[in-house]
Every structure is written in C-alpha cells, then in structure tokens.
C-alpha cells in the first residue's frame, strides 16, 4: 500500500509498505482522511517518536475493511474514527486513571504506523462508529477535538469566566468553541496571523488582536490558554492571568522551550499553572460533540490534499498556512 514515511530526522517521502494485517482484536481501516498536527512536525524533528522510520498520522477516520478473529463489535463497511491512544493498563498511572501518563505510553501514528496511508490497523476498542450524518472525511477532526475536551477537563472552568486564548490555529479555535459552550463571559483570541484571526471572528470570539495590549482587560483573564507552544506567547500569557486564575499550557512546545515564572506572584495571587497532554477519557465525548455539530468542518478544514502530496502538505502546515490540513488517500 501507499504511505507517507518519515525516514529520518527532517526527511519525509511517499513510499510503498506492506498491507497491514489485523491482530485478533484489531481492525484494518481504509483511511478516508488523515489530519496533520504539530505533533507530526515534532516527529519530523526527531522528537516524540521513539524510532524512525515511521508512518505518521494520528488523526484519522475511515471504513473498516478487515476484522481480527476475535472482533464482534464492528463489521466490514462500518465507518469509524480512531482514538490513537495506546495504554498498558497495568502501570501505576493507568491504574489510577491517568492513562495519558502511562509509563509505556504509545500512540498510533506516533510510536506505531499511523493513518497517513491507504490503510491502518487499530484496536477495535479504539474505534468509534460514526453516525450516518457525519462525513467520514470530516471525522479526522474528532481526535484534536478530544484533546481540547481533555483541556477543558483540566481547566474545570466556571460559568462567567473571562478567557484569553493564544493562537487561532485549529486547536485555538477548538478551545474557542468549547469556551463558548462552557459558559464563558468572554473569549478573546490573540494571533499574529490576520487570516486566522478573521476565522476566530467568524466563529464569534469576543475580541481578536495581535497583542494583549490591544484588548481592554488590565486586571487579566480568569483562564489563559496557550495553544501555540511558542515561548514568547507562553511568557506573555503567564503575565496575563488574573488573581485566582489559571494558565493552561495546551500547545506543544519544542523540548528546549523555557519560560520564567514568578513564585511569589503564584503564591500571593493563588495562580494555577497546569498542562493538558493528549487524550484522556475524552474521545467518545468528542465524537458525541462532533456529531452534535459543535464544529463546522467546512470552517475548520481549510485544505484537503492528496496523500501523494503529503510532503508538500506538511511543509504548508509548518509555514502556518491554512487551518486544519487533511490528506486524502
């Protein structure tokens, strides 16, 4: 089958690999669409993936075309979205319910072959059947949405909160949509990209600007979310949290990124600084929200490119062009 392959650090190509075969509790999915994500750039940079070469792609959906010998929950022809998370269910963190902290954490498209291919293998337990009205090619959005749902689980936001989001890429826009639905009094978005800010305005943010100074909230924001992973944005955001407020590190930074905190201010103003890593008990809920129309796929997906153009799609994504880019085999 045809697949994208990260051969080595900085090198990605299109190649042919053997067709996948399912284990007893696996299914083979004919991929309908696979989304690109910042994690894919980190893999290309030699971070995250434990070893290369690797077929990337952890945001995907498609049609079941083959079943393992012990699979009874699905049938060939079922359309599914796939939770890429792979946990051991045995370590201390899994047994405490913190599976995303698993000592043996793995993920389809990050540690094992993923959905940037014509076919992919997934455990049947990781597959969520799609309702009739959901287009399969749109359902690649469910995985990033499940990460945003996890972010709001961590935030435990209160009704009437004032929210500031750094970044209006896919994840920042998803956090905007969830903030609107969790009773925020206002949701303001910062980005240096005017086209992306225009999308935030289209989705109904309370305010959009290039810098926080342009917004009128000198007392700060109750919830500040970094969805960029950018050091300058993170540093600025840490200084924008109101008393008793929360800063969420949601964007994925390079390993070497650092920021300075003010311990006395954190103590004296009871500021919470926290993070949200990937998916945790949130994929099925994200699928339900997606089926209910929480996102407009035609707004979120800006580019649908052929799998043949995967290297070009990844380059376009790395340049910050468009919103969500998906590749279609």
KADADA-V365539 format. One record per run of one state. SS is the DSSP state (~ for helix, > for strand, _ for the rest). FROM is the first residue (numbers start at 1). TO is the last residue. Records with the same first field share a line. If there is no record, write none. Layout:
SS = FROM-TO + FROM-TO
This chain:
_ = 1-1 + 9-10 + 17-25 + 36-37 + 45-53 + 55-58 + 68-78 + 83-84 + 87-91 + 96-98 + 102-105 + 109-111 + 113-116 + 118-118 + 130-135 + 139-140 + 156-161 + 167-169 + 182-185 + 191-193 + 203-206 + 210-211 + 215-220 + 227-230 + 239-240 + 250-262 + 269-271 + 276-282 + 292-296 + 319-323 + 329-329
> = 2-8 + 11-16 + 26-35 + 54-54 + 59-67 + 79-82 + 85-86 + 106-108 + 112-112 + 117-117 + 119-123 + 127-129 + 162-166 + 186-190 + 207-209 + 221-226 + 241-249 + 272-275 + 301-306 + 324-328
~ = 38-44 + 92-95 + 99-101 + 124-126 + 136-138 + 141-155 + 170-181 + 194-202 + 212-214 + 231-238 + 263-268 + 283-291 + 297-300 + 307-318
